[in-house]
Amino acid sequence: MKKTRKTSQEERIQIVKACMERGFDYGATALEYKVSYQQVYTWVQKYKELGEAGLEDRRGKRTAAQTPRTELEELRIKIAQLEHEKYMLQMERDVLKKLDEIERRDAFRK
């Protein structure tokens, strides 16, 4: 596998802008900055879609802890939070039912 080099967000922005100035010549830009063609292409697409925020390295971070870049991301985070809340409430309900069942069983034995 080919070794890749690490790039900062500022460097990715610089590479994307250089590629756009050249008329989207991904290959020449990749050779000049010593990164892969695919990486340049991906960065340009993300830059077009989300702007500079699209070039952030968001790996290893929880989605809910990140600031949403689009309305769709914001809605997905909200849905995940609501699903988790629903799950916790169901668990609480089930525990209370089980406790009630155990208490009734113990009262019957006495």
N, CA, C and O of each residue as an XYZ file, in Angstrom:
440
protein
N       0.826     -1.169      0.000
C       0.000      0.000      0.000
C       0.877      1.242      0.000
O       1.925      1.274      0.645
N       0.450      2.243     -0.715
C       1.242      3.458     -0.823
C       1.140      4.286      0.456
O       0.056      4.437      1.020
N       2.260      4.815      0.904
C       2.280      5.677      2.080
C       1.656      7.021      1.719
O       1.948      7.586      0.664
N       0.809      7.520      2.588
C       0.218      8.839      2.366
C       0.830      9.808      3.358
O       1.331      9.416      4.412
N       0.781     11.066      3.003
C       1.316     12.051      3.936
C       0.154     12.813      4.573
O      -0.920     12.944      3.987
N       0.389     13.298      5.755
C      -0.651     14.025      6.469
C      -0.719     15.456      5.950
O       0.300     16.072      5.635
N      -1.940     15.965      5.868
C      -2.145     17.339      5.436
C      -3.033     18.044      6.446
O      -3.943     17.439      7.013
N      -2.769     19.309      6.666
C      -3.605     20.096      7.559
C      -4.796     20.629      6.777
O      -4.826     20.557      5.549
N      -5.767     21.158      7.489
C      -6.938     21.707      6.815
C      -6.537     22.890      5.937
O      -7.061     23.043      4.834
N      -5.624     23.721      6.410
C      -5.172     24.865      5.621
C      -4.508     24.407      4.321
O      -4.709     25.001      3.261
N      -3.718     23.344      4.425
C      -3.051     22.826      3.230
C      -4.062     22.241      2.248
O      -3.921     22.413      1.037
N      -5.075     21.555      2.759
C      -6.115     21.011      1.882
C      -6.865     22.129      1.168
O      -7.193     22.006     -0.012
N      -7.135     23.213      1.879
C      -7.814     24.369      1.267
C      -6.940     24.948      0.163
O      -7.430     25.272     -0.919
N      -5.658     25.077      0.434
C      -4.714     25.604     -0.562
C      -4.673     24.712     -1.798
O      -4.668     25.212     -2.923
N      -4.643     23.397     -1.600
C      -4.605     22.458     -2.719
C      -5.886     22.555     -3.545
O      -5.833     22.563     -4.775
N      -7.024     22.629     -2.879
C      -8.305     22.729     -3.588
C      -8.367     24.006     -4.409
O      -8.781     23.981     -5.568
N      -7.959     25.117     -3.821
C      -8.003     26.389     -4.549
C      -7.049     26.375     -5.741
O      -7.363     26.916     -6.800
N      -5.890     25.758     -5.565
C      -4.942     25.655     -6.678
C      -5.529     24.804     -7.801
O      -5.354     25.120     -8.978
N      -6.212     23.744     -7.447
C      -6.828     22.865     -8.447
C      -7.933     23.605     -9.201
O      -8.052     23.480    -10.420
N      -8.727     24.362     -8.481
C      -9.820     25.093     -9.121
C      -9.287     26.184    -10.046
O      -9.863     26.440    -11.104
N      -8.191     26.827     -9.651
C      -7.583     27.859    -10.493
C      -7.051     27.277    -11.793
O      -7.024     27.962    -12.816
N      -6.629     26.022    -11.762
C      -6.094     25.360    -12.950
C      -7.192     24.761    -13.824
O      -6.896     24.068    -14.798
N      -8.419     25.013    -13.496
C      -9.503     24.440    -14.285
C      -9.761     22.985    -13.944
O     -10.077     22.181    -14.821
N      -9.627     22.652    -12.682
C      -9.885     21.309    -12.166
C      -8.962     20.261    -12.784
O      -9.406     19.187    -13.190
N      -7.676     20.588    -12.849
C      -6.667     19.636    -13.315
C      -6.154     18.881    -12.088
O      -5.153     19.251    -11.474
N      -6.882     17.804    -11.753
C      -6.583     17.052    -10.538
C      -5.208     16.397    -10.592
O      -4.486     16.390     -9.596
N      -4.845     15.852    -11.738
C      -3.583     15.134    -11.875
C      -2.368     16.013    -11.635
O      -1.466     15.642    -10.884
N      -2.342     17.185    -12.277
C      -1.197     18.089    -12.109
C      -1.119     18.604    -10.682
O      -0.033     18.733    -10.117
N      -2.273     18.895    -10.106
C      -2.298     19.378     -8.722
C      -1.797     18.291     -7.780
O      -1.043     18.574     -6.849
N      -2.207     17.064     -8.013
C      -1.779     15.950     -7.165
C      -0.263     15.760     -7.241
O       0.391     15.537     -6.222
N       0.287     15.849     -8.440
C       1.736     15.707     -8.582
C       2.493     16.843     -7.912
O       3.514     16.617     -7.262
N       1.997     18.062     -8.068
C       2.686     19.218     -7.483
C       2.723     19.146     -5.963
O       3.752     19.436     -5.352
N       1.612     18.764     -5.351
C       1.531     18.757     -3.888
C       1.844     17.387     -3.273
O       1.776     17.224     -2.055
N       2.188     16.400     -4.119
C       2.566     15.055     -3.661
C       1.469     14.383     -2.832
O       1.716     13.840     -1.756
N       0.250     14.440     -3.372
C      -0.882     13.717     -2.799
C      -1.523     12.926     -3.937
O      -1.165     13.113     -5.100
N      -2.455     12.057     -3.614
C      -3.053     11.225     -4.651
C      -4.112     11.995     -5.442
O      -4.721     12.945     -4.950
N      -4.305     11.553     -6.676
C      -5.320     12.129     -7.557
C      -6.690     12.022     -6.899
O      -7.459     12.983     -6.875
N      -6.985     10.833     -6.362
C      -8.288     10.598     -5.743
C      -8.514     11.527     -4.558
O      -9.630     12.001     -4.343
N      -7.468     11.786     -3.794
C      -7.610     12.655     -2.630
C      -7.942     14.079     -3.068
O      -8.818     14.717     -2.483
N      -7.260     14.576     -4.078
C      -7.540     15.921     -4.588
C      -8.977     15.988     -5.093
O      -9.701     16.938     -4.797
N      -9.384     14.983     -5.850
C     -10.741     14.958     -6.387
C     -11.767     14.978     -5.247
O     -12.736     15.735     -5.300
N     -11.558     14.158     -4.232
C     -12.477     14.086     -3.093
C     -12.541     15.409     -2.352
O     -13.625     15.866     -1.988
N     -11.382     16.031     -2.124
C     -11.364     17.323     -1.429
C     -12.122     18.382     -2.221
O     -12.864     19.172     -1.638
N     -11.947     18.409     -3.528
C     -12.639     19.395     -4.362
C     -14.148     19.184     -4.280
O     -14.902     20.150     -4.164
N     -14.593     17.930     -4.338
C     -16.027     17.646     -4.261
C     -16.599     18.079     -2.908
O     -17.676     18.673     -2.848
N     -15.880     17.782     -1.832
C     -16.335     18.191     -0.501
C     -16.349     19.708     -0.371
O     -17.249     20.275      0.247
N     -15.358     20.356     -0.949
C     -15.275     21.820     -0.897
C     -16.458     22.441     -1.648
O     -17.046     23.418     -1.186
N     -16.800     21.874     -2.799
C     -17.944     22.372     -3.570
C     -19.237     22.223     -2.788
O     -20.091     23.110     -2.809
N     -19.379     21.098     -2.098
C     -20.626     20.801     -1.390
C     -20.757     21.557     -0.069
O     -21.814     22.116      0.223
N     -19.678     21.575      0.737
C     -19.766     22.102      2.100
C     -18.857     23.285      2.385
O     -18.887     23.828      3.489
N     -18.059     23.693      1.428
C     -17.120     24.792      1.668
C     -15.933     24.313      2.487
O     -15.602     23.128      2.490
N     -15.305     25.237      3.173
C     -14.103     24.891      3.949
C     -14.406     23.898      5.067
O     -13.532     23.121      5.450
N     -15.620     23.911      5.593
C     -15.988     22.971      6.659
C     -15.945     21.529      6.167
O     -15.757     20.610      6.963
N     -16.118     21.324      4.864
C     -16.083     19.984      4.310
C     -14.699     19.363      4.322
O     -14.564     18.151      4.154
N     -13.674     20.169      4.517
C     -12.301     19.667      4.508
C     -11.774     19.371      5.910
O     -10.601     19.032      6.068
N     -12.623     19.494      6.924
C     -12.209     19.180      8.291
C     -11.953     17.685      8.420
O     -12.610     16.871      7.771
N     -10.997     17.340      9.262
C     -10.754     15.935      9.572
C     -11.620     15.594     10.772
O     -11.302     15.969     11.901
N     -12.699     14.894     10.532
C     -13.666     14.603     11.588
C     -13.607     13.151     12.040
O     -14.548     12.660     12.663
N     -12.525     12.467     11.740
C     -12.400     11.069     12.147
C     -12.165     10.979     13.648
O     -11.507     11.830     14.246
N     -12.716      9.933     14.237
C     -12.478      9.659     15.648
C     -13.256     10.532     16.596
O     -12.973     10.546     17.794
N     -14.223     11.258     16.093
C     -15.027     12.126     16.955
C     -16.475     11.699     16.860
O     -16.951     11.326     15.788
N     -17.166     11.750     17.963
C     -18.582     11.383     17.962
C     -19.369     12.402     17.156
O     -19.103     13.603     17.216
N     -20.325     11.917     16.416
C     -21.128     12.785     15.556
C     -21.880     13.829     16.370
O     -21.967     14.987     15.962
N     -22.417     13.435     17.507
C     -23.200     14.360     18.317
C     -22.338     15.481     18.896
O     -22.843     16.570     19.166
N     -21.051     15.227     19.089
C     -20.166     16.236     19.675
C     -19.670     17.237     18.634
O     -19.121     18.280     18.990
N     -19.857     16.928     17.359
C     -19.377     17.802     16.297
C     -20.440     18.825     15.941
O     -21.636     18.577     16.093
N     -19.991     19.972     15.468
C     -20.961     20.956     15.002
C     -21.450     20.518     13.629
O     -20.645     20.202     12.753
N     -22.767     20.498     13.437
C     -23.293     20.043     12.149
C     -22.939     21.017     11.033
O     -22.984     22.233     11.221
N     -22.586     20.470      9.859
C     -22.205     21.298      8.720
C     -23.401     21.600      7.838
O     -23.427     22.620      7.150
N     -24.389     20.724      7.853
C     -25.572     20.924      7.021
C     -26.819     20.678      7.855
O     -26.750     20.144      8.961
N     -27.941     21.071      7.314
C     -29.210     20.844      8.006
C     -29.492     19.350      8.125
O     -30.053     18.895      9.122
N     -29.099     18.589      7.104
C     -29.293     17.143      7.130
C     -28.514     16.500      8.274
O     -29.041     15.634      8.973
N     -27.270     16.915      8.469
C     -26.475     16.387      9.592
C     -27.131     16.739     10.918
O     -27.182     15.918     11.834
N     -27.630     17.958     11.013
C     -28.282     18.405     12.243
C     -29.502     17.537     12.546
O     -29.728     17.157     13.695
N     -30.282     17.226     11.520
C     -31.475     16.399     11.709
C     -31.101     14.962     12.068
O     -31.776     14.335     12.885
N     -30.038     14.437     11.472
C     -29.590     13.078     11.812
C     -29.149     12.990     13.271
O     -29.430     12.005     13.954
N     -28.460     14.023     13.740
C     -28.024     14.047     15.138
C     -29.241     14.076     16.059
O     -29.282     13.366     17.064
N     -30.225     14.893     15.715
C     -31.443     15.006     16.519
C     -32.193     13.675     16.552
O     -32.686     13.266     17.603
N     -32.281     13.000     15.405
C     -32.952     11.697     15.346
C     -32.227     10.686     16.223
O     -32.865      9.928     16.954
N     -30.898     10.670     16.156
C     -30.123      9.736     16.978
C     -30.340     10.011     18.464
O     -30.447      9.076     19.257
N     -30.405     11.283     18.845
C     -30.643     11.633     20.246
C     -32.022     11.167     20.694
O     -32.176     10.625     21.789
N     -33.024     11.381     19.846
C     -34.383     10.971     20.198
C     -34.506      9.446     20.274
O     -35.202      8.926     21.146
N     -33.841      8.733     19.376
C     -33.863      7.273     19.434
C     -33.205      6.761     20.709
O     -33.684      5.802     21.315
N     -32.120      7.392     21.113
C     -31.442      6.991     22.350
C     -32.348      7.268     23.554
O     -32.446      6.445     24.464
N     -32.994      8.409     23.556
C     -33.896      8.766     24.651
C     -35.051      7.755     24.729
O     -35.435      7.325     25.817
N     -35.595      7.384     23.573
C     -36.679      6.396     23.525
C     -36.200      5.061     24.083
O     -36.911      4.417     24.854
N     -34.998      4.644     23.694
C     -34.432      3.389     24.172
C     -34.286      3.411     25.697
O     -34.626      2.440     26.371
N     -33.782      4.514     26.228
C     -33.591      4.612     27.678
C     -34.934      4.569     28.412
O     -35.041      3.947     29.469
N     -35.947      5.218     27.866
C     -37.273      5.196     28.491
C     -37.878      3.790     28.453
O     -38.513      3.366     29.419
N     -37.689      3.070     27.355
C     -38.175      1.690     27.275
C     -37.473      0.809     28.302
O     -38.105     -0.027     28.948
N     -36.178      0.999     28.448
C     -35.425      0.214     29.436
C     -35.933      0.512     30.841
O     -36.120     -0.400     31.647
N     -36.154      1.788     31.130
C     -36.652      2.176     32.444
C     -38.025      1.542     32.707
O     -38.282      1.026     33.794
N     -38.901      1.590     31.694
C     -40.229      0.996     31.818
C     -40.132     -0.502     32.084
O     -40.834     -1.031     32.946
N     -39.261     -1.183     31.341
C     -39.108     -2.631     31.517
C     -38.578     -2.974     32.906
O     -39.013     -3.955     33.510
N     -37.661     -2.191     33.406
C     -37.117     -2.429     34.746
C     -38.209     -2.239     35.795
O     -38.313     -3.027     36.734
N     -39.018     -1.202     35.639
C     -40.096     -0.947     36.601
C     -41.151     -2.068     36.545
O     -41.687     -2.457     37.582
N     -41.446     -2.578     35.366
C     -42.382     -3.705     35.241
C     -41.835     -4.929     35.953
O     -42.561     -5.611     36.677
N     -40.570     -5.204     35.750
C     -39.944     -6.374     36.363
C     -39.931     -6.225     37.886
O     -40.185     -7.190     38.606
N     -39.639     -5.030     38.372
C     -39.641     -4.777     39.814
C     -41.030     -5.003     40.384
O     -41.182     -5.619     41.438
N     -42.036     -4.507     39.692
C     -43.415     -4.678     40.141
C     -43.778     -6.162     40.184
O     -44.433     -6.615     41.123
N     -43.356     -6.913     39.177
C     -43.622     -8.348     39.125
C     -42.949     -9.062     40.292
O     -43.560     -9.926     40.920
N     -41.706     -8.714     40.588
C     -40.972     -9.344     41.693
C     -41.625     -9.022     43.028
O     -41.742     -9.892     43.891
N     -42.052     -7.767     43.202
C     -42.700     -7.361     44.458
C     -44.016     -8.118     44.650
O     -44.325     -8.555     45.758
N     -44.792     -8.275     43.571
C     -46.046     -9.020     43.675
C     -45.787    -10.487     44.007
O     -46.505    -11.080     44.812
N     -44.768    -11.069     43.393
C     -44.423    -12.468     43.655
C     -44.004    -12.652     45.125
O     -44.395    -13.626     45.768
N     -43.216    -11.719     45.643
C     -42.784    -11.806     47.049
C     -43.955    -11.607     47.991
O     -44.014    -12.262     49.032
N     -44.896    -10.718     47.662
C     -46.046    -10.481     48.513
C     -46.952    -11.718     48.544
O     -47.573    -12.008     49.567
N     -47.026    -12.437     47.438
C     -47.865    -13.636     47.336
C     -47.284    -14.759     48.195
O     -48.041    -15.545     48.764
N     -45.977    -14.850     48.301
C     -45.317    -15.903     49.070
C     -45.488    -15.727     50.567
O     -45.407    -16.708     51.306
N     -45.717    -14.533     51.030
C     -45.785    -14.285     52.475
C     -47.076    -14.690     53.062
O     -47.280    -14.543     54.266
